[in-house]
Amino acid sequence: MSLRERLALYVITDRGLARGRDEVEIARAALRGGATAIQLRGKDQDARRLCELGRVLLLATRAAGALLFVNDRLDVAQAIGADGVHLGQEDLPCGEARRIAGPGLLIGVSAESPALAQAAERDGADYLGTGSVYATSSKADAGAPIGVAGLAKVVAATTLPVVAIGGITAAQAPACIAAGACGVAVISAVIGAKDPEAAARAFRR
């Protein structure tokens, strides 16, 4: 299976949106529903806790044939043997991460514009996550929505797989794929859902 195919449904964990439910159990439910990648995102959690969570999630993703990424933290990704790391524009630069990690680790970079997409590709990124396509409250640092038209411009500027993110519902996912995205990344639409497995299955459909 190609990387593009393995990024079809990219589910990002969020302890706040889990509403007191176990993060790992929600991730397992998403995997049962067809999630192809999980990203461990815990901006309010320390490295020790992230490593503990990550090791359990890695077992779950391996069993499901899915990928595991760690948000921001290259050190945690390397420590637990994750498949990759996802870096924002304020994180460790992609080029430095590639130099440290070598060729074996997948590196995703957030890129909300064609220029940022091209820079990330030059610096050795393996895939891109767009800026918010639609308005979202899941990420406090999300900028103004770039819309489907902005997504299409990012896709056209790079040869890398592009994952659409930001306020995407199952009904909106087809428009993102039509714009050239290889998949969609979701937080609240799955993590915050009453039935995460059913929510993930709706996205895959």
C-alpha positions in Angstrom: 0.0 0.0 0.0 1.4 3.4 -1.0 1.9 6.3 1.5 -1.0 8.1 -0.2 -3.3 5.3 0.5 -2.1 5.0 4.1 -3.0 8.6 4.7 -6.6 8.2 3.6 -8.1 8.7 7.1 -5.7 10.3 9.5 -7.2 10.6 13.0 -5.6 13.0 15.5 -6.0 12.3 19.3 -7.2 15.0 21.7 -7.6 14.4 25.4 -9.9 17.4 25.8 -12.3 16.3 23.0 -12.4 12.7 24.4 -14.7 14.0 27.1 -13.1 11.9 29.8 -13.1 8.7 27.7 -9.9 6.7 27.3 -7.8 8.1 24.4 -6.5 4.7 23.4 -9.9 3.1 23.3 -11.1 5.9 21.1 -8.2 5.4 18.8 -8.9 1.6 18.7 -12.5 2.3 17.8 -11.3 4.7 15.0 -9.0 2.0 13.7 -11.9 -0.5 13.7 -13.8 2.0 11.6 -11.1 2.2 9.0 -8.6 4.9 10.2 -5.4 4.4 8.3 -3.2 6.6 10.5 -3.3 7.9 14.1 -1.5 10.9 15.3 -0.7 11.2 19.0 -1.3 14.9 19.9 -0.8 15.9 23.5 0.4 19.5 23.8 -0.6 19.5 27.5 1.2 16.2 28.3 4.8 15.6 29.2 7.3 13.4 27.3 7.0 10.5 29.7 3.2 10.4 29.4 3.4 10.7 25.6 5.9 7.8 25.5 3.5 5.7 27.6 0.5 6.5 25.4 2.5 6.1 22.2 3.8 2.6 23.0 0.2 1.4 23.6 -1.0 3.2 20.4 1.8 1.7 18.4 0.6 -1.8 19.3 -2.9 -0.9 18.2 -1.8 0.7 14.9 0.5 -2.2 14.1 -2.3 -4.7 14.7 -4.5 -2.7 12.4 -1.9 -2.2 9.7 -2.1 1.6 10.2 0.6 4.3 10.7 1.4 6.1 14.0 2.6 9.7 14.0 3.6 11.9 16.9 2.7 15.5 16.8 5.6 18.0 17.2 7.9 15.7 19.3 10.6 14.1 17.2 12.2 12.8 20.4 9.1 10.9 21.4 8.5 9.6 17.9 12.1 8.2 17.9 11.9 6.9 21.4 8.8 4.7 20.8 9.6 3.7 17.3 6.7 5.5 15.7 6.3 5.6 11.9 6.7 9.3 11.8 6.4 12.8 13.2 4.3 15.8 12.2 5.8 19.2 12.4 4.1 22.6 12.4 5.7 25.8 11.2 6.9 26.7 14.7 8.3 23.3 15.5 11.8 21.9 14.7 12.5 22.7 11.0 11.9 19.8 8.7 15.4 19.9 7.4 16.9 19.6 10.9 14.4 16.8 11.7 15.5 14.9 8.6 19.1 15.4 9.5 18.6 14.0 13.0 16.1 11.2 12.1 17.6 10.0 8.8 15.6 8.6 6.0 13.7 5.9 7.9 11.2 8.2 9.7 8.2 9.7 7.9 8.0 13.5 8.3 4.8 15.4 7.8 4.8 19.2 7.7 1.9 21.7 8.0 1.8 23.9 5.0 -1.1 26.3 4.4 0.4 27.9 1.2 2.1 26.8 -2.0 5.3 28.4 -0.9 5.4 26.6 2.4 4.5 23.3 0.6 7.4 23.7 -1.8 9.8 24.6 1.0 8.7 21.5 3.0 9.3 19.3 -0.1 12.8 20.8 -0.6 13.6 20.1 3.0 12.7 16.4 2.9 9.1 16.1 4.0 7.2 13.0 3.1 3.7 14.4 3.2 1.9 17.7 3.9 -1.0 18.7 6.1 -2.8 21.8 4.9 -3.8 24.8 6.9 -7.4 24.6 8.0 -9.7 24.0 5.0 -12.8 24.9 7.0 -13.2 26.8 10.3 -12.3 24.7 13.3 -12.2 25.0 17.1 -10.1 21.9 17.6 -6.8 23.7 17.1 -6.2 27.0 19.0 -3.4 28.0 16.6 -5.4 27.4 13.4 -5.3 30.4 11.0 -8.1 31.6 8.7 -9.6 28.8 6.6 -7.9 28.4 3.2 -11.0 26.7 1.7 -11.1 24.0 -0.9 -9.6 26.5 -3.5 -6.6 27.0 -1.2 -6.3 23.3 -0.7 -6.2 22.8 -4.5 -3.4 25.4 -4.8 -1.3 23.6 -2.2 -1.8 20.3 -4.0 -0.8 21.8 -7.3 2.4 23.2 -5.9 3.9 19.9 -4.8 4.4 16.3 -5.7 4.0 15.2 -2.1 0.8 13.6 -0.7 -1.4 16.3 0.8 -3.8 15.6 3.7 -6.7 18.1 4.2 -7.3 19.2 7.7 -9.6 21.6 9.5 -13.3 21.4 10.3 -13.9 18.6 7.8 -17.0 16.5 8.1 -17.8 13.2 6.4 -20.0 15.2 4.0 -17.2 17.6 3.1 -14.5 15.0 2.6 -15.4 14.2 -1.0 -14.8 17.9 -2.0 -11.3 17.7 -0.4 -10.5 14.5 -2.3 -11.8 16.1 -5.5 -9.4 19.0 -4.9 -6.5 16.6 -4.9 -6.0 15.7 -1.3 -5.0 12.0 -0.8 -7.0 11.9 2.5 -8.5 13.9 5.4 -7.2 14.4 8.9 -9.9 14.8 11.6 -10.0 15.5 15.3 -13.4 16.4 16.7 -15.4 14.6 14.0 -14.1 11.3 15.2 -12.5 11.8 18.7 -15.5 13.8 19.9 -18.1 11.6 18.3 -20.4 9.5 20.5 -19.5 6.5 18.4 -15.9 7.0 17.0 -16.0 3.7 15.1 -19.1 4.7 13.2 -17.8 8.2 12.6 -14.6 6.8 11.1 -16.6 4.4 9.0 -18.6 7.3 7.6 -15.5 9.0 6.5 -14.1 5.9 4.8 -17.4 5.6 2.9 
